[in-house]
Amino acid sequence: MSGTDRAALVAGGIRLASGLSFLVDPMRANTWWGEPNDPGPSARLLLRSMGYRDALIGGLLLAAGLRGGDTRGWFLASGGADAADLLGGLPVHKELTRGQQVIGLGGAVVGIGVGLWGATRRRPPSSRP
């Protein structure tokens, strides 16, 4: 095994922290994404679900990066989660404020790019079979 994967540590740490923020205080985390009002119980349920998803993917990406193993699959999972968010947000794009469009949908686009970049990186020579 090789040393730690710094890119995986950064990307996994960000996704883990984001997920934990939605689990600990979904309403405060939701305001960071541009929603100042209580979105109601159904949306709070979805915020917590997103929190679990992001904490799980981020934690596993972080753990793989710490072990120095192949992190490409976790990068792909991370980008896939952001792709799902982007696709889910497109139908309501015009109903969002400009800030929500930039933060929510723009953030998803950046996340997809990072996920694809991480998923297509070459494995370090010492971690190849």
VENJOUR-V548731 format. One record per residue. N is the residue number from 0. RES is the residue in one small letter. PHI is phi in whole degrees, -180 to 180 (none if undefined). PSI is psi in whole degrees, -180 to 180 (999 if undefined). NEAR is the number of other ideal C-beta (glycine too) atoms within 10 Angstrom. Layout:
n: (N | N)
res: (RES | RES)
phi: (PHI | PHI)
psi: (PSI | PSI)
near: (NEAR | NEAR)
This chain:
n: (0 | 1 | 2 | 3 | 4 | 5 | 6 | 7 | 8 | 9 | 10 | 11 | 12 | 13 | 14 | 15 | 16 | 17 | 18 | 19 | 20 | 21 | 22 | 23 | 24 | 25 | 26 | 27 | 28 | 29 | 30 | 31 | 32 | 33 | 34 | 35 | 36 | 37 | 38 | 39 | 40 | 41 | 42 | 43 | 44 | 45 | 46 | 47 | 48 | 49 | 50 | 51 | 52 | 53 | 54 | 55 | 56 | 57 | 58 | 59 | 60 | 61 | 62 | 63 | 64 | 65 | 66 | 67 | 68 | 69 | 70 | 71 | 72 | 73 | 74 | 75 | 76 | 77 | 78 | 79 | 80 | 81 | 82 | 83 | 84 | 85 | 86 | 87 | 88 | 89 | 90 | 91 | 92 | 93 | 94 | 95 | 96 | 97 | 98 | 99 | 100 | 101 | 102 | 103 | 104 | 105 | 106 | 107 | 108 | 109 | 110 | 111 | 112 | 113 | 114 | 115 | 116 | 117 | 118 | 119 | 120 | 121 | 122 | 123 | 124 | 125 | 126 | 127 | 128)
res: (m | s | g | t | d | r | a | a | l | v | a | g | g | i | r | l | a | s | g | l | s | f | l | v | d | p | m | r | a | n | t | w | w | g | e | p | n | d | p | g | p | s | a | r | l | l | l | r | s | m | g | y | r | d | a | l | i | g | g | l | l | l | a | a | g | l | r | g | g | d | t | r | g | w | f | l | a | s | g | g | a | d | a | a | d | l | l | g | g | l | p | v | h | k | e | l | t | r | g | q | q | v | i | g | l | g | g | a | v | v | g | i | g | v | g | l | w | g | a | t | r | r | r | p | p | s | s | r | p)
phi: (none | -93 | -70 | -68 | -100 | -62 | -62 | -67 | -64 | -68 | -64 | -67 | -63 | -65 | -67 | -62 | -62 | -62 | -62 | -64 | -64 | -74 | -84 | -73 | -146 | -59 | -70 | -66 | -61 | -65 | -68 | -64 | -93 | 101 | -109 | -80 | -105 | -68 | -80 | 100 | -64 | -64 | -69 | -63 | -61 | -67 | -63 | -66 | -61 | -63 | -62 | -62 | -60 | -69 | -65 | -65 | -63 | -63 | -65 | -72 | -65 | -62 | -63 | -64 | -66 | -66 | -75 | 76 | -86 | -74 | -102 | -59 | -64 | -73 | -63 | -64 | -62 | -64 | -64 | -65 | -63 | -69 | -64 | -63 | -64 | -64 | -62 | -69 | -85 | -59 | -63 | -108 | -51 | -72 | -87 | -84 | -70 | -60 | -62 | -66 | -63 | -67 | -72 | -72 | -78 | -64 | -63 | -65 | -63 | -63 | -62 | -63 | -61 | -64 | -62 | -67 | -60 | -65 | -74 | -103 | -67 | -75 | -71 | -61 | -54 | -76 | -105 | -80 | -67)
psi: (148 | -175 | -172 | 154 | 101 | -38 | -41 | -36 | -43 | -53 | -43 | -40 | -41 | -46 | -40 | -47 | -42 | -46 | -44 | -36 | -36 | -22 | -41 | -47 | 80 | -33 | -43 | -44 | -38 | -32 | -31 | -27 | 10 | 9 | 105 | -18 | 161 | 119 | -4 | 168 | -37 | -44 | -36 | -38 | -45 | -35 | -43 | -40 | -43 | -37 | -45 | -45 | -50 | -37 | -42 | -53 | -45 | -43 | -40 | -35 | -43 | -45 | -42 | -38 | -37 | -37 | -16 | 19 | -171 | 117 | 0 | -40 | -37 | -33 | -42 | -41 | -40 | -47 | -36 | -38 | -41 | -34 | -40 | -41 | -42 | -48 | -38 | -28 | -21 | -43 | -24 | 10 | -46 | -17 | -12 | 151 | 166 | -41 | -41 | -37 | -47 | -49 | -52 | -57 | -37 | -40 | -37 | -41 | -44 | -44 | -38 | -45 | -45 | -43 | -44 | -41 | -49 | -35 | -22 | 3 | 153 | 144 | 144 | 146 | -36 | -12 | 4 | 147 | 999)
near: (9 | 13 | 12 | 14 | 28 | 9 | 16 | 27 | 17 | 14 | 26 | 26 | 15 | 17 | 28 | 20 | 13 | 20 | 23 | 17 | 18 | 25 | 17 | 10 | 13 | 20 | 13 | 10 | 20 | 20 | 12 | 11 | 15 | 15 | 19 | 8 | 8 | 10 | 13 | 8 | 8 | 8 | 13 | 15 | 11 | 14 | 20 | 15 | 13 | 21 | 20 | 13 | 17 | 25 | 19 | 15 | 24 | 24 | 17 | 19 | 29 | 24 | 16 | 21 | 24 | 15 | 16 | 16 | 18 | 17 | 28 | 18 | 14 | 27 | 27 | 15 | 18 | 28 | 22 | 16 | 22 | 23 | 16 | 14 | 20 | 18 | 10 | 13 | 16 | 11 | 8 | 12 | 12 | 7 | 9 | 16 | 12 | 8 | 12 | 17 | 16 | 12 | 16 | 20 | 18 | 12 | 15 | 21 | 13 | 10 | 23 | 19 | 12 | 19 | 25 | 17 | 13 | 23 | 17 | 10 | 15 | 7 | 14 | 14 | 7 | 9 | 15 | 9 | 4)
